[in-house]
Amino acid sequence: MATAFIFPGQGSQAVGMGKALAEAFPVARAVFDEVDAALSQKLSALMWEGPGEELTLTANAQPALMAVSLAAIRVLEAEAGLSLRTDAAFVAGHSLGEYSALAAAGTVSISDAARLLRIRGDAMQKAVPAGEGAMAALLGVELDQARAIAADAAQSQVCQVANDNGGGQVVLSGAKAAVERAIALAGERGLRRAMLLPVSAPFHCALMQPAAEAMQAALAEVAMQAPAVPVMANVGAAPLSDPAAIRASLVAQVTGTVRWRECVEAMAAAGVTQFYEVGSGKVLAGLVKRIAAGSAAASIGTPDDIAAYKAQKG
């Protein structure tokens, strides 16, 4: 039974995430300390005490979510004998979760992942002035239909598919007026639901080009090793192991579509039947069950989840 370990993206953050892991396992606490040191910020205190509005800021949420995922991986390694090299066929992550996947697989250090995500979060925030961009979720839609709505709504502005999440959920991103036109069109075309998302910038579209350039410069400075197992990359929906290809993919990801549905389908087609979402929340596990019928999906983010994994593994 082939297994994949997958890592959540922005939106899965919550005040208190990771605290129980840190209290129960010294190896988890060490991860949070390492991230705090790398960022010269007590990010762990913000994660565990809030306020939520500050944690949700892109520059905080991105390294914070990575920290929880890596803390959980380190606990799995220490307590349950996990070795991604022997126990996983793939790792993958949704948007910023791709950095978590790469850190888990040993391509980048936890400290470098934290610093890269801080740069990424800051650059994405600064790429578009506040209020000029927007994102919207379309529910009950196929990818081709979402692309058509985006194209018709653009009217010489940017409006693109940002995330193909699966289960009939597609997210659009671009200029605020264009995204609002897309929501109106979605209603006219009978979609189940279309709504603006509470995000601070229009991620994964052409408006993020300044952030892509910032990440290209930052990634060029970071040492990378081949991952312990292939990383199913967001933009290509194909496995990567070569550090140069991984760097290029991470740059393209800033302005490109997160092809999550296709990533899950590709892993399932390669024989994966068990998916573990590692970190905060249960969003990806829910999507997997809707994309890959018959696959098992579980979330691992608390001491109880660790215990359940150990029991399952015997």
Sequence and secondary structure as in RCSB ss.txt:
>XXXX:A:sequence
MATAFIFPGQGSQAVGMGKALAEAFPVARAVFDEVDAALSQKLSALMWEGPGEELTLTANAQPALMAVSLAAIRV
LEAEAGLSLRTDAAFVAGHSLGEYSALAAAGTVSISDAARLLRIRGDAMQKAVPAGEGAMAALLGVELDQARAIA
ADAAQSQVCQVANDNGGGQVVLSGAKAAVERAIALAGERGLRRAMLLPVSAPFHCALMQPAAEAMQAALAEVAMQ
APAVPVMANVGAAPLSDPAAIRASLVAQVTGTVRWRECVEAMAAAGVTQFYEVGSGKVLAGLVKRIAAGSAAASI
GTPDDIAAYKAQKG
>XXXX:A:secstr
 EEEEEE  TT   TTTTHHHHHH HHHHHHHHHHHHHHTS HHHHHHH  HHHHHSHHHHHHHHHHHHHHHHHH
HHHHH   HHHH SEEEESTTHHHHHHHHTTSS HHHHHHHHHHHHHHHHHHS TTSEEEEEEES  HHHHHHHH
HHHHTTS EEEEEEEETTEEEEEEEHHHHHHHHHHHHHTT SEEEE   SS  SSGGGHHHHHHHHHHHHTS   
  SS EE TTT SEE  HHHHHHHHHHHHHS B HHHHHHHHHHTTEEEEEEESS SHHHHHHHHHSTT EEEEE
 SHHHHHHHHHHH 
